[in-house]
């Protein structure tokens, strides 16, 4: 793997790829995430709309994380081999689930200990299905998909508990 690809993997940002357009009916980019999609609500994944998917994409992958967490970037959702779709449904079953930093194998929404945190909903279009076992970590997913990324996009949401 080239140094530039490894660096992109480590940063979970695929800056050298085609851009996906990621939106949600639930919140705007850099807008407040509704309580429903957090630990203070029903804790289900928000709907996501994915635009500009390359025609040769075979699947999608999602990583949701919080770089503002106190100790490290906190992982909320890891999912791959999602069938190519322009609409990732709210609270839907999607692809293969990895393990998040809550120790669960599904979406676990924003739950910041204090202050406003940013949540990055990162979506990747991949040129092949991944041979990665359920329960894999964010790091495992990044390593496995590094040479398969066709396009990347992200949606940033904000959340503060009690506000």
C-alpha positions as CSV (number, residue, x, y, z in Angstrom):
1,X,0.0,0.0,0.0
2,X,1.4,3.4,-0.9
3,X,2.2,6.0,1.8
4,X,-0.5,8.4,0.5
5,X,-3.2,5.7,0.7
6,X,-2.0,4.7,4.2
7,X,-2.2,8.3,5.3
8,X,-5.8,8.6,3.9
9,X,-6.8,5.4,5.7
10,X,-5.4,6.7,9.0
11,X,-7.3,9.9,8.7
12,X,-10.5,8.2,7.4
13,X,-10.8,10.8,4.8
14,X,-10.4,9.8,1.1
15,X,-9.4,13.2,-0.2
16,X,-8.1,11.9,-3.6
17,X,-11.3,10.3,-4.7
18,X,-14.5,11.3,-6.5
19,X,-16.8,13.2,-4.2
20,X,-20.1,11.7,-3.0
21,X,-22.8,14.1,-2.0
22,X,-24.1,13.2,1.5
23,X,-27.3,14.7,2.9
24,X,-30.0,13.9,5.4
25,X,-33.6,14.8,5.7
26,X,-33.0,14.8,9.5
27,X,-30.3,17.5,9.7
28,X,-28.2,19.8,7.5
29,X,-24.5,19.7,7.2
30,X,-23.0,21.2,10.4
31,X,-26.5,21.4,11.8
32,X,-27.9,19.9,15.0
33,X,-28.6,16.2,15.0
34,X,-32.2,15.6,16.3
35,X,-32.3,13.9,19.7
36,X,-34.1,10.9,18.2
37,X,-30.7,9.8,16.6
38,X,-28.8,10.0,19.9
39,X,-28.4,8.2,23.2
40,X,-31.0,10.6,24.6
41,X,-33.6,9.5,22.1
42,X,-34.4,6.2,20.3
43,X,-30.7,5.9,19.2
44,X,-31.4,4.9,15.6
45,X,-29.3,5.8,12.6
46,X,-30.6,8.9,10.7
47,X,-31.6,8.6,7.1
48,X,-28.8,9.4,4.6
49,X,-29.0,10.4,1.0
50,X,-26.0,9.5,-1.2
51,X,-25.5,11.3,-4.5
52,X,-22.9,11.1,-7.3
53,X,-22.3,7.3,-6.7
54,X,-19.9,6.1,-9.5
55,X,-21.6,3.6,-11.8
56,X,-18.9,1.0,-11.1
57,X,-19.5,1.0,-7.3
58,X,-20.3,-2.4,-5.9
59,X,-21.1,-1.4,-2.3
60,X,-21.0,1.3,0.2
61,X,-19.3,1.6,3.6
62,X,-20.0,4.0,6.5
63,X,-18.0,5.2,9.4
64,X,-19.5,7.5,12.0
65,X,-17.1,9.0,14.5
66,X,-16.6,11.9,17.0
67,X,-13.2,13.6,16.9
68,X,-14.1,15.8,19.8
69,X,-14.3,12.9,22.3
70,X,-12.0,13.5,25.3
71,X,-9.6,10.6,25.0
72,X,-9.6,9.7,21.3
73,X,-11.8,9.8,18.2
74,X,-14.8,7.9,19.3
75,X,-16.3,5.4,16.8
76,X,-20.2,5.3,16.7
77,X,-20.8,3.1,13.7
78,X,-18.8,0.9,11.3
79,X,-20.7,-0.8,8.4
80,X,-19.7,-2.2,5.0
81,X,-20.9,-4.2,2.1
82,X,-24.0,-2.0,2.0
83,X,-25.9,-2.6,-1.3
84,X,-25.4,0.4,-3.6
85,X,-28.3,2.8,-2.8
86,X,-29.0,6.5,-2.9
87,X,-31.1,6.2,0.3
88,X,-29.8,4.7,3.5
89,X,-33.0,4.3,5.5
90,X,-33.5,5.4,9.1
91,X,-33.1,2.5,11.5
92,X,-32.6,0.1,8.7
93,X,-30.5,-3.0,8.4
94,X,-27.5,-2.2,6.4
95,X,-24.6,-4.4,5.3
96,X,-22.2,-6.0,7.7
97,X,-21.8,-4.3,11.1
98,X,-18.4,-3.8,12.8
99,X,-17.8,-3.0,16.4
100,X,-18.0,0.5,17.7
101,X,-16.3,2.1,20.8
102,X,-19.4,1.3,22.9
103,X,-18.7,-2.4,22.3
104,X,-21.8,-2.9,20.2
105,X,-22.3,-4.1,16.6
106,X,-24.7,-1.5,15.4
107,X,-25.2,2.3,15.2
108,X,-24.8,4.0,18.6
109,X,-25.7,7.7,18.4
110,X,-24.1,10.8,19.7
111,X,-23.7,10.9,23.5
112,X,-21.1,13.5,24.4
113,X,-20.1,13.8,28.0
114,X,-20.0,17.6,27.8
115,X,-20.2,20.5,25.3
116,X,-21.0,20.4,21.6
117,X,-19.4,17.6,19.6
118,X,-19.0,17.1,15.8
119,X,-20.1,13.8,14.3
120,X,-18.7,12.8,11.0
121,X,-21.0,10.5,8.8
122,X,-18.4,9.3,6.3
123,X,-19.7,7.3,3.3
124,X,-17.4,5.4,0.9
125,X,-18.3,3.9,-2.5
126,X,-16.2,0.8,-3.1
127,X,-15.3,-1.1,-6.3
128,X,-15.8,-4.5,-4.7
129,X,-17.4,-6.3,-1.7
130,X,-15.0,-6.6,1.2
131,X,-14.0,-10.0,2.7
132,X,-14.1,-8.7,6.3
133,X,-15.8,-10.5,9.2
134,X,-18.7,-9.0,11.2
135,X,-17.4,-7.3,14.3
136,X,-14.3,-5.8,12.6
137,X,-13.0,-2.5,13.9
138,X,-12.9,0.9,12.2
139,X,-9.1,0.3,11.7
140,X,-9.8,-3.1,10.1
141,X,-12.3,-1.6,7.7
142,X,-10.0,1.3,6.7
143,X,-7.2,-1.1,6.0
144,X,-9.4,-3.5,4.0
145,X,-11.1,-0.9,1.9
146,X,-8.0,1.3,1.2
147,X,-7.4,0.1,-2.3
148,X,-11.1,-0.2,-3.2
149,X,-12.4,3.4,-2.6
150,X,-13.9,5.0,-5.7
151,X,-15.6,8.0,-4.0
152,X,-16.0,9.5,-0.6
153,X,-18.3,12.1,1.1
154,X,-19.2,13.2,4.6
155,X,-22.0,14.9,6.5
156,X,-21.1,16.6,9.8
157,X,-23.7,16.9,12.5
158,X,-23.5,18.6,15.9
159,X,-24.9,17.5,19.2
160,X,-24.9,18.7,22.8
161,X,-26.8,16.9,25.5
162,X,-29.5,18.7,27.3
163,X,-29.7,21.4,24.7
